[in-house]
Amino acid sequence: MTLVAALGALLVGLTLGLLGGGGAIVTVPVLVYALGLDAKLAVVMALPIVGGVSLVGVLQHWRQGNVDFRTAGVFGLAAMGGAFGGAKLAQFVSGRLQLILLALLMFGSSISMLRGRGPGAGEESATRDLSFKVLLVGLGVGVLTGLLGIGGGFLLVPALVLLAKVPMRQAVGTSLTVIAMNTAAGYLGYLGQVELPWKLVLQFAGIAAVGIIGGSALVPRIPQAALKKSFGVLLILLGALILWQQT
C-alpha cells in the first residue's frame, strides 16, 4: 500500500470517528486514485472497509454510553433493504457513472458543511411522530450505500437528531451503527459479482480503524464547526478531481 493510500485510510477513520459520517465518502476516491483500482471494484471494497471500521467506532461510543441501539435498529433495517437493492441496481450502472454521481454527492455534502447548517439543541426535543420519514431517509441512505459504496453518515447524523430526536451526543455512535448495518447488506448484494483482494481490504481497514479510535477520542476536544468546514473544502476538491478525470 502506498503512503498516500495509507494517509487516505487514516483520514477515512478520523473523519468517521469525529463526525459519525463523511469519511466514508472519500474511501472510493482514495482506492481509485491512490491505489489505481477500477471504480467498480473500489465501490465494493469500500463496503467491508467502512462497515468494519464503523464497528470499531461503535464500540468506542458504546463504552461512552453514546449509542441508541433501538433507533439504530429502525434506521438500520430500512437502510439495509435499500443497500441490498442499491447493490443490485449497480449492475446496470457503469463505473464511470458511479464516480460522477459520487462527485455530485460530494458537492451537495460540502455545501451543507460549509454553510454550517446542523441540528441545534432545541430541535432535539420536538415530539412529532416522523417514523415514516425516518424509514424513508434510512431507505434512501441505503440505496446510496449500495450504489456508490458510501456509509451515508453525513445524511444520517442530522436525520437522527431532527427526525428521530436522538441527542446530538448519541447521534455519531448511532450513525456508525447504522453504517455498519447497511454496508453489510450492500456487500451481500454484490456477492458473486466481484472478487475482492482481502489482504488489501484488511490493510486499509486496519489503518482506518486506528484513525477512528483516535477520532472518537478527540470528539470532545475539536470544534465541530471548524472541522466540518475544513472537510467541506476537501470534498469540493475531491469532487472536482473526480469530475475532471471522468469528463
C-alpha positions as CSV (number, residue, x, y, z in Angstrom):
1,M,0.0,0.0,0.0
2,T,1.3,3.5,-0.9
3,L,1.9,6.2,1.6
4,V,-0.8,8.3,0.0
5,A,-3.3,5.5,0.3
6,A,-2.3,4.9,4.0
7,L,-2.9,8.6,4.7
8,G,-6.2,8.4,2.9
9,A,-7.2,5.4,5.0
10,L,-6.3,7.3,8.2
11,L,-8.4,10.3,7.1
12,V,-11.4,8.0,6.5
13,G,-11.1,6.7,10.0
14,L,-10.5,10.0,11.7
15,T,-13.5,11.6,10.0
16,L,-15.8,8.7,10.8
17,G,-14.8,9.0,14.4
18,L,-15.1,12.7,14.7
19,L,-18.3,13.3,12.6
20,G,-20.0,9.9,12.5
21,G,-20.0,10.1,8.8
22,G,-18.4,11.9,5.8
23,G,-15.2,9.9,6.0
24,A,-16.7,7.0,4.1
25,I,-17.4,9.2,1.1
26,V,-13.7,9.6,0.4
27,T,-13.0,5.9,0.6
28,V,-13.8,5.2,-3.1
29,P,-11.7,8.1,-4.4
30,V,-8.7,7.0,-2.3
31,L,-9.0,3.5,-3.6
32,V,-9.3,4.6,-7.2
33,Y,-6.7,7.4,-7.3
34,A,-4.2,6.3,-4.7
35,L,-4.3,2.6,-5.5
36,G,-5.3,2.7,-9.1
37,L,-8.3,0.3,-8.7
38,D,-11.2,0.0,-11.0
39,A,-14.2,2.1,-9.9
40,K,-16.5,-1.0,-9.7
41,L,-14.0,-2.8,-7.5
42,A,-13.4,0.2,-5.3
43,V,-17.1,0.6,-4.6
44,V,-17.5,-3.0,-3.5
45,M,-14.2,-2.8,-1.4
46,A,-15.4,0.3,0.3
47,L,-18.4,-1.6,1.9
48,P,-16.5,-4.0,4.1
49,I,-13.8,-1.4,4.9
50,V,-16.3,1.2,6.0
51,G,-18.5,-1.3,7.8
52,G,-15.7,-2.9,9.7
53,V,-14.2,0.4,10.7
54,S,-17.6,1.7,11.8
55,L,-18.0,-1.3,14.1
56,V,-14.7,-0.3,15.9
57,G,-16.2,3.2,16.3
58,V,-19.5,1.8,17.6
59,L,-17.5,0.0,20.4
60,Q,-15.8,3.3,21.3
61,H,-19.0,5.2,21.5
62,W,-20.9,2.4,23.3
63,R,-18.4,2.5,26.1
64,Q,-19.2,6.2,26.5
65,G,-22.9,5.4,26.5
66,N,-23.4,7.2,23.2
67,V,-25.3,4.7,21.1
68,D,-29.1,4.5,20.8
69,F,-29.4,0.9,19.6
70,R,-33.2,1.0,19.4
71,T,-33.2,3.9,16.9
72,A,-30.3,2.4,15.1
73,G,-32.4,-0.7,14.5
74,V,-35.2,1.2,12.9
75,F,-32.9,3.2,10.7
76,G,-30.7,0.3,10.0
77,L,-33.3,-2.2,8.9
78,A,-34.6,0.3,6.3
79,A,-31.1,1.2,5.2
80,M,-30.2,-2.5,4.8
81,G,-33.1,-3.0,2.4
82,G,-32.1,0.0,0.4
83,A,-28.4,-1.0,0.4
84,F,-29.1,-4.5,-0.9
85,G,-31.3,-3.0,-3.6
86,G,-28.7,-0.4,-4.5
87,A,-26.1,-3.1,-4.9
88,K,-28.3,-5.0,-7.3
89,L,-29.0,-1.7,-9.2
90,A,-25.3,-1.1,-9.6
91,Q,-25.1,-4.0,-12.1
92,F,-26.8,-1.7,-14.6
93,V,-24.6,1.4,-13.9
94,S,-21.1,1.9,-15.3
95,G,-18.2,2.6,-13.0
96,R,-17.7,6.0,-14.7
97,L,-21.3,7.0,-13.9
98,Q,-20.9,5.8,-10.3
99,L,-17.9,8.1,-9.8
100,I,-19.7,11.0,-11.4
101,L,-22.7,10.5,-9.1
102,L,-20.3,10.3,-6.1
103,A,-18.7,13.6,-7.1
104,L,-22.1,15.3,-7.3
105,L,-22.9,13.9,-3.9
106,M,-19.7,15.3,-2.5
107,F,-20.6,18.7,-3.8
108,G,-24.0,18.5,-2.1
109,S,-22.5,17.3,1.2
110,S,-19.8,20.0,1.1
111,I,-22.4,22.8,0.6
112,S,-24.2,21.6,3.8
113,M,-20.9,21.5,5.7
114,L,-19.6,24.9,4.6
115,R,-22.9,26.6,5.4
116,G,-22.6,25.2,8.9
117,R,-26.1,24.0,9.0
118,G,-26.8,21.4,11.5
119,P,-29.3,20.4,14.2
120,G,-29.5,22.6,17.2
121,A,-30.1,21.7,20.8
122,G,-33.7,22.9,20.7
123,E,-34.5,20.7,17.8
124,E,-33.8,17.5,19.8
125,S,-36.9,18.0,22.0
126,A,-39.5,18.0,19.2
127,T,-42.2,15.3,19.7
128,R,-43.8,14.9,16.3
129,D,-44.1,11.3,15.1
130,L,-41.9,11.2,12.0
131,S,-41.4,7.5,11.8
132,F,-42.3,7.4,8.1
133,K,-39.7,10.0,7.3
134,V,-37.2,8.1,9.4
135,L,-37.7,4.9,7.3
136,L,-37.6,6.9,4.1
137,V,-34.3,8.5,5.0
138,G,-32.9,5.2,6.0
139,L,-34.0,3.6,2.7
140,G,-32.5,6.4,0.7
141,V,-29.2,6.3,2.5
142,G,-29.1,2.5,2.0
143,V,-29.6,2.9,-1.8
144,L,-26.7,5.3,-2.0
145,T,-24.6,3.0,0.1
146,G,-25.2,0.0,-2.2
147,L,-24.8,2.0,-5.4
148,L,-21.8,4.2,-4.5
149,G,-20.0,2.5,-1.7
150,I,-20.6,5.2,0.9
151,G,-21.8,5.0,4.5
152,G,-24.2,7.9,4.4
153,G,-23.3,9.2,7.8
154,F,-23.4,12.9,6.6
155,L,-27.1,12.3,6.0
156,L,-27.7,10.0,8.9
157,V,-26.4,12.3,11.7
158,P,-28.8,15.2,11.0
159,A,-31.7,12.8,10.3
160,L,-31.1,11.1,13.6
161,V,-31.2,14.4,15.5
162,L,-34.0,16.1,13.6
163,L,-36.3,13.2,12.8
164,A,-35.6,10.5,15.4
165,K,-34.9,13.0,18.2
166,V,-31.6,11.4,19.2
167,P,-29.5,13.7,21.4
168,M,-26.5,15.1,19.4
169,R,-24.0,13.4,21.7
170,Q,-25.5,10.0,20.7
171,A,-26.0,10.7,17.0
172,V,-22.4,9.9,16.0
173,G,-22.3,6.5,17.6
174,T,-25.8,5.6,16.4
175,S,-24.9,6.7,12.9
176,L,-21.9,4.4,12.9
177,T,-24.2,1.5,14.0
178,V,-26.5,2.1,11.0
179,I,-23.5,2.4,8.7
180,A,-22.2,-1.0,9.8
181,M,-25.6,-2.5,9.1
182,N,-26.2,-1.0,5.7
183,T,-22.7,-1.6,4.4
184,A,-23.0,-5.3,5.4
185,A,-26.3,-5.6,3.4
186,G,-24.7,-3.7,0.5
187,Y,-21.8,-6.2,0.4
188,L,-24.3,-9.1,0.4
189,G,-25.9,-7.6,-2.6
190,Y,-22.6,-7.7,-4.5
191,L,-21.8,-11.3,-3.7
192,G,-20.8,-13.2,-6.8
193,Q,-20.2,-10.0,-8.9
194,V,-16.7,-9.0,-7.8
195,E,-13.8,-10.9,-6.2
196,L,-12.2,-8.8,-3.5
197,P,-8.4,-8.6,-2.7
198,W,-9.0,-9.3,1.0
199,K,-5.4,-8.7,2.0
200,L,-5.6,-5.1,0.7
201,V,-9.1,-4.7,2.3
202,L,-7.7,-5.7,5.7
203,Q,-4.7,-3.4,5.4
204,F,-6.8,-0.4,4.5
205,A,-9.4,-1.2,7.2
206,G,-6.7,-1.7,9.8
207,I,-5.2,1.8,9.2
208,A,-8.7,3.4,9.1
209,A,-9.5,1.6,12.4
210,V,-6.6,3.4,14.1
211,G,-8.0,6.6,12.8
212,I,-11.5,6.1,14.1
213,I,-10.2,5.2,17.5
214,G,-8.3,8.5,17.6
215,G,-11.2,10.4,16.1
216,S,-13.6,9.1,18.7
217,A,-11.3,10.1,21.5
218,L,-10.9,13.6,20.0
219,V,-14.6,14.4,19.7
220,P,-14.8,16.4,22.9
221,R,-11.6,18.4,22.1
222,I,-12.1,19.6,18.5
223,P,-14.7,22.3,17.4
224,Q,-17.1,20.5,15.1
225,A,-18.0,23.6,13.1
226,A,-14.4,24.2,12.0
227,L,-13.9,20.6,11.3
228,K,-16.9,20.4,9.1
229,K,-15.9,23.5,7.1
230,S,-12.4,22.1,6.5
231,F,-13.8,18.7,5.4
232,G,-16.3,20.5,3.2
233,V,-13.4,22.2,1.3
234,L,-11.7,18.8,0.9
235,L,-14.9,17.3,-0.6
236,I,-15.1,20.1,-3.1
237,L,-11.5,19.4,-4.2
238,L,-12.0,15.7,-4.4
239,G,-15.3,16.1,-6.3
240,A,-13.7,18.4,-8.8
241,L,-10.8,16.0,-9.3
242,I,-13.3,13.1,-10.0
243,L,-15.3,15.1,-12.5
244,W,-12.2,16.3,-14.3
245,Q,-10.9,12.8,-14.5
246,Q,-14.1,11.3,-15.7
247,T,-15.1,14.0,-18.2
